[in-house]
Amino acid sequence: MAKKSQATWGGRFSSGPAALMQQFSESVSFDKRLAPFDIAGSKAHSAMLAHVGLITPKERDAIHAGLDSILKEIEAGKFPWSIQLEDVHMNIEQALTARVPAAAKLHTARSRNDQVATDMRLWFKWACAEVQTRIRNAQLALLTLTQRETGVLIPGYTHLQRAQPVYLAHHLFAWMEMLDRDHARFLAVAKHANWCPLGAGAIAGTTLPIDREFTATQLGFVDEKGRPRVTQNSMDTVADRDLFLEFAAAGALFGVHVSRIAEDLILWSSAEFKFIELPDAFCTGSSLMPQKKNPDSCELLRGKSGRLVGNLSALLTMVKGLPLTYNRDLQEDKPPVFDTFDTVAVSAEVLAGTLAGLTVNPARCAAAVADPALLATDLADYLVERGVPFREAHHAVGAVVKLAEVQGKPLNQLATADVKKCHAAYADDWATVFDLKRAMAKRRGTGMPGPAQVKKQIARWTKTLAA
C-alpha cells in the first residue's frame, strides 16, 4: 500500500511510494559514507547564502551548529539512518530541520543533483589522496626489498621462458614503474575533481543571486594560486560521470598491475622456482595436506583485479546511452566507485605487507641464472662487434646453440674448434662472453639492468619516495 507523500519532493503526489519501491530506490545504505562531505557542502552553501543575503548570519550559525552536532552523532555511530528518507542528503536535512527551523532554507538555490555532484567531487579528492598514500607505502616496501637484494641476479623471462639475466632489483623496479603510473593516475583524477558543481542546480542553475565562486573557495575548489574553480556548464555538471569512470579506470589498471606482480610472486615462490619465500602472515595452509603453504594473499590480489575491471565495465555500461542530463540510473554510479576504493586501498596494503615480509633465496636465484644460454644474445653482440651483421650473427649463434643441444653440453663448454666451424668471426676468446659480471657491467645504458643503472635507480626512487 502506498504511503503518505514525502515533504521533500511529494507536493504534486497524492500518496508516497510503495514500501517495495522505497526499498528498491533507496541509496542511503551505501551513500551514507558521504555524510562528512555532504555536511561540508551544506556548511559552505549556507555560508554562501548568508554572504549574498538569502539567509541571516544567525540562521547560518544555527545551521552550522546543527550540522556539527549531526556529524558527531554520525561519527559516533548514533545517527538513525532511514531508508524512507531515501539518501544521505535527505536524512541529514530532515534531522537538521527538526532541530534547527532555519534549516528549511538550506536547500535554497540547490538541488540534490548539484549537491551529490559536490559530495562526490569532495569524496574523490579525499579518496585519491588515501589511495596514493597506500600505493606509496607499497612502493616503499618495494624499495626496501630492492636495497636489501641489490646483488641478486635472476633470469628475465619472455613467454615464461628464460631469456636474459637481470638483477632482481631491476625486475622489482619494473613493478615500481607500474605502481608509480597508478599513483599518477589517481593524482590526475583528484585534479580533475577539483571543480565546484554547487550552483548548477537540477539542470539550469537558479534565478537567485548566488555566488558560486564564494562556495568553491569555501570548499577548497581552488587552483594553485587560490583562485576558485567552478564548473562552466550546468547541464554537464549534473550529467557528467567522467570522474567515476576515470577513478574506476585507474583502479582497474592498478588491479591489473597488482595481479601481474602477484603472478610473478606466485611463480617465484613455487617449488619449481623457489626464488623467494612468502611471509607466513600472508599465506595459508591446506585443510587436507599438512605440507602446503599457499600464496593466498597473491592469489586474492590476482583475483581482485577482475572485480576492479568489472566495476569499470558496469559504469561504462550504465552511462553509455543516457541522454542529458540527470537520470535515476546514475544513482548506481556510487557502489562501483566505493567498491573500487575499498578494494584498491586494501590491496595496496596487502601488497605492501607481502613485499615487506618476503625473503629471497640467493642460492636458487644463482643456480637459475647460471645457465649460459641466457647470454646467447651477448654472443651475437660479440660477433656484431667484429663486424658481422646482426641477422647473420643471430644465425651463427643459433648454430652454436644447436651444436650444444646435439652434444648435450652447456654453451660455454663447447670446443673452440667446433664453434669456429659455425662462423669465421668466432675467435679464441668467444667464451669470455659467458661471464655474468662482464655481461651485466656492459649493460650501462639508461633503463638497462646493469649495476650502475640499478644504483642510479635506487637513488632516484629513494629521492622520489622521500618527497
Phi, psi and omega in degrees: 000136179291150182251171179303139184298147178282143182291337186293325181218003193264023182302325182263006180258141178276342179209162181274179182289155175295156181302321179296320179294323177298315180294322182290326189259350183294151176232357184297336180298333178242334183270001177295342177291350177275359187309312181300325181282324177296319179292320176299318179295320179293323178294318178293320180295316180292326176296321178293318179300321176290322180300323181264001175088014178276339167224166182272159175304324179295318178295318177302313183296322179293319178297316180297318179297319179294319179295321178297319180292324178294319179298320178298319178295319180297313181296331178274357181075023184251002182276132182275102178280142182231127178288340177296336178266011168072300191218177181299323184296310183289326176300313181290317182296318180294318178296321180292317182296327178294335182260327186233103182306325181296342181295345176298340179269354188297326185276007176303129176063029180216144174241159173297339179294308179282338177294311181289328176298321178292313178307313185290324178293321174297318179296317180299318179298317178293312185297319179297319178297320179296315181294318179301319178299317182290324176294319177300320179296322176294321178295322178296319177297321178294317179298317179300317178297318180297315180297330183282335189237039186295333185267000185276128175255144175222164171289137166274152187238141162232141184057025183060025174245145179303132185242288181217157181284144174219155170289141175308321180302323180295319177297316180297324179290337172297318175297321181300318179297318179300312181294327180290326174294323176298314178303316181294323180295318178292327175297319179296321177298317179299320179293320179292333179284347190278051175226132187274124180273340186303133183110347177287339180068210180283326181196327191229029176072217184209157175273353182280153187278067182277168179235092184295325180294325176298313180298317180301317180295319179301323185267000178083016174276077184225159177274186185295344178259008178082011180275138184295144177242115186236134179301147192255356179218118187296326181290313178297325183303315184272344181264335187296130173232021180301321181299320179298316180293318180294318179296315179294325178293318177298320178293321180294318178294320175302314180299319179295318178298313181295325177297320180291320176300314181299321180296318176301315181296321178297314179297312183297332181272353181288160180298331181291329177258297181056036175290330184224164170239121179284152181292140179304326185295342180241024176229167174225173178253185179260143177288344181248316188258108188293342182277349190285143168228104188266137182279061189299320181300318181290321179293322177291322175299319178296319181289325181297336181300322178297322178296317181292319176296322179296323178298318177296317180299319180298317181292317179299318180294322183295320188265349193298331184239016185279132174284159174289144004248269183280138171226150186296340174309325187292349173299332182280009180282337188278314181308317180296319182285326176296318179293322177299315178300310182300318183290316179296316183299311182288326179296319178297321179293318180293320177299315179299316180295320179295315180295320182294331186261352184281154177238153182256142177258091185300325182295316180292323177297315181296320180296321181291322184276354180284348180300115183295340179299337178297341182254019178299322179293325176298325178293323175296318177298324177303316179290321178300319178297344177259017173091005181277130175303145188301317182299321178291319178297321179301314179293323180294323177287322176302323178294322178292319178298316179297320178299318179296321179295317181296319183275351180067035182238154170296154183306316188283359180251010177287152177289136181301322180300320179292320180295318181299334178291339182283332178192142184291340183282346177292131179246179183297339183266013185304325185284350177294342177301328188274056178231110186300320181298315178297315183299318182287323181297330181284348179269077189260346186291160179304131178085000181269166187268020179289162184299323179294319179290323177299316178299319179296319181291325175299316179296318180299311183287329175300317179291316181298313184284335175293329180285000000 
